[in-house]
Amino acid sequence: MRLAILGGGQLAWMLAQAAEPLGVSVAVLDPAPDCAAGRIADHVVAAYDDPDGLDRVAEGADVVTYEFENVPAAAVTRLAERGVPVLPFPASLTVTQDRAREKELMAGLGIRVAPYALIDGPDDAAAALAAVGAPGILKTRRLGYDGKGQVRVAAPEGLTAAVSELGGTDLIYEGLVRFERELSVVVARGADGQTAVYPPVENEHRDGILACTIAPAPDLDAAKRAEAERVGVEVAEALDHIGVLCVELFDTPDGIVANEIAPRVHNSGHWTIEGAVTSQFENHVRAVLGLPLGDASARGAAAMVNIVGSEPDLAELLAVPGAHVHRYGKAPRGGRKLGHVTLVAPGHGDLGGPLGRVRALADLAWET
């Protein structure tokens, strides 16, 4: 079997790593000559909307998938129209590339979301404030990740300036959710409609970038866990999504509030490589190739720490008992994810010392 991936970053790299033991060969399409996945997969160097590049990467592939949601939907649609199997289906991209369509989908399913209003010019600001209030967060409807394309609005008078800062049109203004912590849930869904749901996890962000994930989310009561898992499954089913997706969530005193959808393997699921019976990457490969899904249960407790900006000394990381280090082979740059470290233990209480050491090293590298 052969899998083609649009995008050759670290997510494609980890997908290729998961595919190899299954005897699945991998090709990636990425415009960067030194992309992470190019180290272990056949690499077609071309733009994501280049017709020749798309044809070359899809040649001989059983299925084409994608590693990030900003792949041009037109490129995916072109492949599908030419009879190339593309999974997840293009609908997953077209909905999740637009934050307004995401909100509409989830609200239509009865899933709680933050109050929101659409802004297509400065004249819409007053109506948005009347509907949503302040404080809030103004976001571009398209593109944007790791905190990019977002401006926090602390007071009503700040919205007009924020609208101008983000280009004035095609924006969504969301009310600020008062949450106790951020969560996410990762779901794998097969072509037969079967799902494998990973336990909801707790996420901590820094500068809009995921810094640390704890799995499963500590002290999450059964009702909220069930609600989080239900949200993930309902979104996957509504999109007829085949593969892995993630829904980012807020844990509030009144229950779960959904934030955004990622139609792909997700940073907050990296812990599953060592910390789950079947990783999110292997389950994505299984799902899109029509293979049975694997067990998504956690192997005890796990923590994942992102390495951002610059890399700590490898020997210092490996000196931490139980540390599993993943380096993406990317050049250091402020705000860039360069790798991650996973720790697995019988219970959350056993993570403390090693997690503190890894976090200290990662924080120092982040600040460098």
C-alpha positions as CSV (number, residue, x, y, z in Angstrom):
1,M,0.0,0.0,0.0
2,R,1.1,3.6,-0.6
3,L,0.0,6.8,1.1
4,A,0.5,10.3,-0.3
5,I,0.5,13.3,2.1
6,L,0.0,16.9,1.2
7,G,2.4,18.7,3.5
8,G,5.8,17.4,4.6
9,G,6.2,18.9,8.1
10,Q,6.6,17.1,11.4
11,L,3.1,15.7,11.3
12,A,3.7,14.1,7.9
13,W,7.1,12.8,9.3
14,M,5.3,11.1,12.2
15,L,2.6,9.7,9.9
16,A,5.4,8.2,7.7
17,Q,7.0,6.8,10.8
18,A,3.7,5.1,11.8
19,A,3.2,3.8,8.3
20,E,6.6,2.1,7.9
21,P,6.0,-0.8,10.3
22,L,2.7,-1.5,8.5
23,G,4.6,-1.9,5.2
24,V,3.0,1.3,3.8
25,S,5.2,3.5,1.6
26,V,4.8,7.2,1.8
27,A,5.2,10.2,-0.6
28,V,4.8,13.8,0.4
29,L,4.2,17.0,-1.5
30,D,5.9,20.1,0.1
31,P,7.5,23.2,-1.5
32,A,10.3,23.2,1.1
33,P,13.4,21.1,-0.1
34,D,14.4,20.4,3.5
35,C,11.0,19.5,4.9
36,A,11.0,17.1,7.9
37,A,9.1,14.2,6.2
38,G,11.5,14.3,3.2
39,R,14.1,12.5,5.3
40,I,12.1,9.3,5.3
41,A,9.5,9.6,2.5
42,D,9.6,10.2,-1.2
43,H,9.4,13.9,-1.6
44,V,7.9,15.8,-4.5
45,V,9.1,19.4,-4.2
46,A,6.3,21.6,-5.6
47,A,3.6,24.1,-4.5
48,Y,0.5,22.6,-3.0
49,D,-1.6,23.9,-6.0
50,D,0.9,22.8,-8.7
51,P,-1.0,20.4,-11.0
52,D,2.1,18.5,-12.0
53,G,3.2,18.1,-8.4
54,L,-0.2,16.9,-7.3
55,D,-0.3,14.3,-10.1
56,R,3.2,13.1,-9.2
57,V,2.6,12.7,-5.5
58,A,-0.7,10.9,-6.2
59,E,0.8,8.5,-8.7
60,G,0.5,5.0,-7.4
61,A,-1.1,6.1,-4.1
62,D,-4.0,4.2,-2.7
63,V,-5.1,7.4,-1.0
64,V,-4.1,11.0,-0.6
65,T,-4.3,12.7,2.8
66,Y,-3.1,16.0,4.3
67,E,-1.2,17.0,7.4
68,F,-2.6,20.5,7.9
69,E,-5.8,22.3,7.2
70,N,-4.4,25.2,5.1
71,V,-3.8,23.0,2.1
72,P,-5.7,24.7,-0.7
73,A,-9.2,23.1,-0.8
74,A,-9.1,23.5,-4.6
75,A,-6.0,21.3,-4.8
76,V,-7.8,18.5,-2.8
77,T,-11.0,18.9,-4.8
78,R,-9.0,18.7,-8.1
79,L,-7.5,15.3,-7.0
80,A,-10.9,14.0,-6.0
81,E,-12.5,15.1,-9.3
82,R,-9.8,13.2,-11.1
83,G,-10.8,10.0,-9.3
84,V,-8.0,10.0,-6.7
85,P,-9.2,8.9,-3.3
86,V,-8.7,11.8,-0.9
87,L,-9.3,11.3,2.8
88,P,-10.5,13.0,4.9
89,F,-13.0,14.2,2.3
90,P,-12.7,17.7,0.9
91,A,-15.7,18.8,3.0
92,S,-13.6,18.5,6.2
93,L,-11.2,21.1,4.7
94,T,-13.7,23.5,3.4
95,V,-15.5,23.7,6.8
96,T,-12.5,23.8,9.0
97,Q,-10.7,26.4,6.9
98,D,-13.4,28.9,7.9
99,R,-13.9,29.6,11.6
100,A,-17.4,30.8,11.0
101,R,-18.4,27.6,9.3
102,E,-16.9,25.7,12.2
103,K,-19.0,27.6,14.7
104,E,-22.1,27.1,12.5
105,L,-21.5,23.4,12.3
106,M,-21.0,22.9,16.0
107,A,-23.9,25.2,17.1
108,G,-26.1,23.4,14.6
109,L,-25.3,20.1,16.4
110,G,-26.3,21.6,19.7
111,I,-22.6,21.9,20.9
112,R,-22.0,24.9,23.0
113,V,-19.6,27.5,21.5
114,A,-18.6,31.0,22.4
115,P,-21.0,33.8,21.3
116,Y,-19.8,35.2,18.0
117,A,-20.5,37.7,15.3
118,L,-19.1,38.1,11.8
119,I,-17.3,41.3,10.7
120,D,-16.8,42.3,7.1
121,G,-15.9,46.0,7.7
122,P,-15.6,48.7,10.4
123,D,-19.4,49.3,10.2
124,D,-20.0,45.8,11.6
125,A,-18.1,46.5,14.8
126,A,-21.0,48.1,16.7
127,A,-23.4,45.3,15.9
128,A,-20.8,42.7,16.9
129,L,-20.3,44.5,20.2
130,A,-24.0,44.6,20.8
131,A,-24.3,40.9,20.1
132,V,-21.2,39.6,21.8
133,G,-20.0,42.3,24.2
134,A,-16.4,42.8,25.5
135,P,-13.9,41.5,26.3
136,G,-13.5,39.2,23.3
137,I,-11.2,37.9,20.7
138,L,-11.1,39.0,17.1
139,K,-9.9,36.4,14.6
140,T,-9.4,36.0,10.9
141,R,-11.9,33.6,9.5
142,R,-9.3,31.8,7.5
143,L,-5.6,30.8,8.1
144,G,-4.0,31.5,11.4
145,Y,-2.6,29.0,13.8
146,D,-0.5,29.0,17.0
147,G,-2.1,32.3,18.0
148,K,-1.6,34.0,14.7
149,G,-4.4,36.1,13.1
150,Q,-5.9,36.9,16.5
151,V,-6.2,40.1,18.6
152,R,-7.6,40.2,22.1
153,V,-10.1,43.0,22.6
154,A,-10.1,44.1,26.2
155,A,-12.7,46.9,26.0
156,P,-15.4,48.0,23.5
157,E,-13.3,50.9,22.2
158,G,-10.5,48.5,21.1
159,L,-12.6,46.6,18.6
160,T,-12.4,49.1,15.7
161,A,-8.6,49.2,15.9
162,A,-8.4,45.4,16.0
163,V,-10.6,45.2,12.9
164,S,-8.2,47.5,11.1
165,E,-5.2,45.5,12.3
166,L,-6.5,42.3,10.9
167,G,-7.4,43.7,7.5
168,G,-11.0,44.9,8.1
169,T,-12.9,42.1,6.4
170,D,-13.6,38.3,6.7
171,L,-13.3,38.3,10.5
172,I,-15.1,36.7,13.4
173,Y,-15.5,38.3,16.8
174,E,-15.9,35.8,19.7
175,G,-16.9,36.4,23.3
176,L,-14.3,35.6,25.8
177,V,-15.0,32.2,27.5
178,R,-14.3,32.1,31.2
179,F,-12.7,28.7,31.5
180,E,-10.9,26.8,34.1
181,R,-8.5,25.1,31.7
182,E,-8.1,24.2,28.0
183,L,-8.8,20.7,26.8
184,S,-8.9,18.8,23.6
185,V,-10.2,15.5,22.3
186,V,-8.7,13.5,19.4
187,V,-11.0,11.1,17.5
188,A,-10.1,8.6,14.8
189,R,-13.0,7.5,12.5
190,G,-12.9,4.7,10.0
191,A,-14.7,4.4,6.6
192,D,-17.1,2.0,8.3
193,G,-18.1,4.7,10.8
194,Q,-16.4,3.1,13.7
195,T,-14.5,5.5,16.1
196,A,-11.6,5.3,18.4
197,V,-11.6,8.1,21.0
198,Y,-8.6,9.2,22.9
199,P,-9.1,10.4,26.4
200,P,-9.5,14.2,26.7
201,V,-6.3,16.0,27.6
202,E,-5.4,19.2,29.4
203,N,-3.4,21.7,27.4
204,E,-1.3,24.7,28.5
205,H,-0.5,27.4,25.9
206,R,2.2,30.1,25.9
207,D,2.2,32.9,23.4
208,G,-0.6,31.2,21.6
209,I,1.5,28.0,21.1
210,L,0.9,24.7,22.8
211,A,3.5,24.3,25.5
212,C,2.4,21.2,27.4
213,T,-0.2,18.5,27.3
214,I,-1.2,16.2,30.2
215,A,-3.0,13.0,29.4
216,P,-5.6,12.0,30.4
217,A,-6.8,15.4,31.7
218,P,-6.3,15.2,35.5
219,D,-9.4,15.2,37.7
220,L,-11.9,15.5,34.8
221,D,-15.2,14.2,36.1
222,A,-17.0,11.5,34.2
223,A,-19.8,13.7,32.9
224,K,-17.4,16.2,31.4
225,R,-15.2,13.5,29.9
226,A,-18.3,11.9,28.3
227,E,-19.4,15.4,27.0
228,A,-15.9,16.1,25.5
229,E,-15.8,12.7,23.8
230,R,-19.4,13.1,22.5
231,V,-18.4,16.5,20.9
232,G,-15.5,14.9,19.1
233,V,-17.5,12.0,17.8
234,E,-20.5,14.2,16.7
235,V,-18.2,16.6,14.8
236,A,-16.5,13.7,13.0
237,E,-19.8,12.1,12.1
238,A,-21.3,15.4,10.9
239,L,-18.3,15.9,8.6
240,D,-18.3,12.3,7.5
241,H,-14.7,12.6,8.5
242,I,-12.4,9.6,7.8
243,G,-9.1,9.8,9.6
244,V,-8.1,11.7,12.8
245,L,-9.5,15.0,13.9
246,C,-9.1,17.1,17.0
247,V,-11.6,19.4,18.7
248,E,-10.2,22.1,21.0
249,L,-12.3,22.7,24.1
250,F,-12.8,24.9,27.2
251,D,-13.5,23.3,30.5
252,T,-15.9,25.7,32.2
253,P,-17.9,25.5,35.5
254,D,-21.1,25.0,33.4
255,G,-19.6,22.2,31.2
256,I,-17.7,21.9,27.9
257,V,-17.5,24.7,25.4
258,A,-16.1,23.9,21.9
259,N,-13.5,26.2,20.4
260,E,-12.0,25.0,17.1
261,I,-11.6,21.9,14.9
262,A,-8.4,20.6,13.4
263,P,-9.2,18.0,10.6
264,R,-6.0,16.1,11.1
265,V,-3.5,14.6,13.6
266,H,-2.9,17.3,16.3
267,N,-0.1,18.6,18.4
268,S,-2.1,17.7,21.6
269,G,-2.1,14.1,20.4
270,H,1.6,13.6,20.2
271,W,1.7,12.0,23.6
272,T,-0.1,9.0,22.0
273,I,3.1,7.8,20.3
274,E,4.4,6.4,23.6
275,G,1.4,7.0,25.8
276,A,-1.4,5.2,24.1
277,V,-1.9,1.6,22.9
278,T,-2.2,2.9,19.3
279,S,-0.9,6.4,18.3
280,Q,-3.0,9.0,16.6
281,F,-0.6,8.7,13.6
282,E,-1.0,5.0,13.2
283,N,-4.8,5.3,13.6
284,H,-4.9,8.0,10.9
285,V,-3.0,5.7,8.5
286,R,-5.3,2.8,9.4
287,A,-8.4,4.9,8.9
288,V,-7.6,6.4,5.5
289,L,-6.4,3.0,4.2
290,G,-9.5,1.2,5.3
291,L,-7.8,-0.8,8.0
292,P,-9.3,-1.6,11.4
293,L,-8.7,1.1,14.0
294,G,-6.4,0.4,17.0
295,D,-7.1,0.8,20.7
296,A,-7.0,4.5,21.8
297,S,-6.6,3.7,25.5
298,A,-3.9,5.5,27.5
299,R,-1.0,3.5,29.0
300,G,-1.3,5.2,32.4
301,A,-0.5,8.9,32.5
302,A,1.6,10.9,30.0
303,A,2.9,14.4,29.5
304,M,4.1,16.0,26.2
305,V,6.3,19.2,26.2
306,N,6.9,21.1,23.0
307,I,10.4,22.3,22.2
308,V,10.0,25.8,20.7
309,G,12.4,28.4,19.3
310,S,15.7,26.7,20.1
311,E,16.7,23.2,21.2
312,P,17.9,22.3,24.7
313,D,21.0,20.2,25.0
314,L,20.1,16.7,23.8
315,A,22.2,15.0,26.6
316,E,20.4,17.0,29.3
317,L,17.0,15.9,27.9
318,L,18.0,12.3,27.6
319,A,19.3,12.4,31.2
320,V,15.7,12.9,32.4
321,P,14.4,9.4,33.4
322,G,11.8,8.1,30.9
323,A,12.1,11.0,28.5
324,H,11.3,10.2,24.8
325,V,12.8,12.9,22.6
326,H,11.5,13.7,19.1
327,R,13.5,16.2,17.1
328,Y,12.0,17.4,13.8
329,G,15.3,18.5,12.2
330,K,14.1,22.1,11.7
331,A,16.3,25.2,11.9
332,P,15.8,27.2,15.1
333,R,13.5,30.2,14.9
334,G,11.4,32.2,17.4
335,G,8.0,30.5,17.9
336,R,8.9,27.5,15.7
337,K,8.1,24.0,17.0
338,L,11.4,22.1,16.8
339,G,10.5,18.9,18.6
340,H,8.7,17.5,21.6
341,V,9.4,15.3,24.6
342,T,7.0,12.7,26.0
343,L,7.0,11.2,29.5
344,V,4.8,8.2,30.5
345,A,4.1,7.0,34.0
346,P,1.7,4.8,35.9
347,G,-0.2,7.8,37.3
348,H,-0.1,11.6,37.2
349,G,1.6,11.8,40.5
350,D,4.6,9.9,39.1
351,L,5.2,12.6,36.3
352,G,6.2,15.4,38.7
353,G,10.0,15.4,38.9
354,P,10.8,14.4,35.4
355,L,8.2,16.7,33.9
356,G,9.5,19.6,35.9
357,R,13.0,19.0,34.6
358,V,11.9,18.7,31.0
359,R,9.7,21.9,31.3
360,A,12.6,23.8,32.8
361,L,14.8,22.9,29.8
362,A,12.1,23.6,27.3
363,D,11.3,27.0,28.9
364,L,14.9,28.0,28.8
365,A,15.1,27.1,25.1
366,W,11.9,29.0,24.4
367,E,13.3,32.2,26.0
368,T,16.7,32.0,24.2
